[in-house]
Amino acid sequence: MKSEIIFYFSWLLTPLTIIGTYFNSQQKKIGFLIWGICNICWLTIDLYYGIYAQAFLYSIFIGFNIYGWNKWG
């Protein structure tokens, strides 16, 4: 049951991540918020499945989210 929920949740996260990235490319600050929330979710999923290299990558992305939010603030 858990893996089925995560499966569908990841399909929800995918377009949201793309939308956040799109807003970032359009220099819209809301993109960092959407992208950041998605990155936290992806990081959680990766840690749950033991995909530590990708979890590290998403933790770096979260750092970029914070930096971008503050820089464009």
C-alpha positions as CSV (number, residue, x, y, z in Angstrom):
1,M,0.0,0.0,0.0
2,K,2.8,2.5,0.9
3,S,4.6,1.9,-2.4
4,E,1.4,2.4,-4.3
5,I,0.8,5.8,-2.6
6,I,4.4,6.8,-3.2
7,F,4.0,5.7,-6.9
8,Y,1.0,8.0,-7.4
9,F,2.5,10.8,-5.3
10,S,5.6,10.8,-7.5
11,W,3.4,11.2,-10.6
12,L,1.8,14.2,-8.9
13,L,5.2,15.6,-8.0
14,T,6.6,15.3,-11.5
15,P,4.4,17.9,-13.2
16,L,4.6,20.2,-10.1
17,T,8.4,20.1,-10.4
18,I,8.2,20.9,-14.0
19,I,5.9,23.8,-13.3
20,G,8.2,25.1,-10.6
21,T,11.1,24.9,-13.0
22,Y,9.1,26.7,-15.7
23,F,8.4,29.6,-13.3
24,N,12.0,29.8,-12.4
25,S,13.0,30.1,-16.0
26,Q,10.4,32.9,-16.3
27,Q,12.1,34.6,-13.3
28,K,9.0,34.2,-11.1
29,K,9.7,33.9,-7.4
30,I,6.9,31.5,-6.9
31,G,8.9,28.9,-8.9
32,F,11.3,28.6,-6.0
33,L,8.5,27.9,-3.6
34,I,6.9,25.2,-5.8
35,W,10.3,23.7,-6.8
36,G,11.5,23.8,-3.2
37,I,8.5,22.0,-1.8
38,C,8.8,19.4,-4.6
39,N,12.5,18.9,-3.9
40,I,11.8,18.3,-0.2
41,C,9.3,15.6,-1.2
42,W,11.7,14.0,-3.7
43,L,14.4,14.1,-1.0
44,T,12.1,12.3,1.4
45,I,11.2,9.6,-1.2
46,D,14.8,9.1,-2.0
47,L,15.7,8.7,1.6
48,Y,12.8,6.2,2.1
49,Y,14.1,4.1,-0.8
50,G,17.8,4.4,0.2
51,I,18.7,6.3,-3.0
52,Y,21.3,8.4,-1.1
53,A,23.2,9.9,-4.0
54,Q,20.0,11.4,-5.5
55,A,18.9,12.5,-2.0
56,F,22.1,14.4,-1.7
57,L,21.4,16.0,-5.1
58,Y,18.0,17.1,-4.0
59,S,19.5,18.5,-0.8
60,I,21.8,20.7,-3.0
61,F,18.8,21.8,-5.0
62,I,17.0,22.8,-1.8
63,G,20.0,25.0,-1.0
64,F,19.7,26.6,-4.5
65,N,16.0,27.2,-3.8
66,I,16.8,29.0,-0.6
67,Y,19.6,31.0,-2.3
68,G,17.4,31.9,-5.3
69,W,14.4,32.9,-3.0
70,N,16.6,35.2,-1.0
71,K,18.5,36.7,-4.1
72,W,15.2,37.5,-5.9
73,G,13.5,38.7,-2.7
